[in-house]
């Protein structure tokens, strides 16, 4: 009887050790790229605020807004992912705040990508009126409107569909891990989220496609700056890629839900980590990094800050 109990205790200790090792590995594999990309994003954000030419140029202001939302989303996603991997259960109130922050920042990227292609369209098709239409004041209004629309969607989602009272939020703890899926939501939530996502991404796709076609047509005109039109066309293609990367994050939860029905918990953890890195982490950095490296104005300043800091760390 004693040997059986000791054997069971040893098996439990081995299982706990394996679980701990698994948690450490998964956490490391997701945290390392997150920290690298947060550093890169932070450097780009600093670059866009370091010189007046960036602060006073409308397309760089829009890029800063896009990158800021993606960076906040990346940091929030990493925190929530680590809490999930470590099996930490939160109070409803804290989980709701994290989910609201995620929904807010997730909506900023596609909404910004509605405005950015239109700015390039005006620059190419209406060059004489560009400075009068695309001003810092109008761009600021557009940025405020973007955050207002995303905030209104977030507030509407919470007020209409979250099915618990404020006093319960303070005392109840999640029975499951914190996520949008774990919150007690009304039956119409998924339909509302799907409709809103479709409207936003279709709007961004239409804006980018319309601008791209308009730029191609304008490029055939003899009065159009061919170099500017060619550069704007490539930028609009990049906007479509950015839109696709933003859209990829929306399929993360459906994929995990579908796989959870056919995979074991251990296999699901590893698959979840791979999908998290590919669908959440990479899209939050790659598009802005590519944009920064291909832009002739941003690239030298960005490389200066990245390389000098790296050399300083190596020499130290």
Buried (B, 14 or more C-beta within 10 A) or exposed (E): EEEEEEEEEEEEEEEEEEEEEBBEBBBEBBBEBBEEBBEBBBBBBEBBEBBEEBEEBBBBBBBBBBBBBBBBBBBBBBEBBBBBBEEEBBBBBBBBBBBBBBBBBBBBBBBBBBBBBBBBBBBBBEBEEBEEEBEEEEBEEBBEEBBEBBBEBBEEBBEEBBEBEEEEBEEBEBEEBBBBBBBBBEEEBBEBBEEBBEEBBEBBBEBBEBBBEBBBEBBEEEEBBEEBBEBBBEBBEBBBBBBEBBBBBBEBBEEBEEBEEEBEEEEBBBBBBEBBBEBBBBBBBBBBBBBBEEBEEBEEBBBEBBEEEEEEEEEE
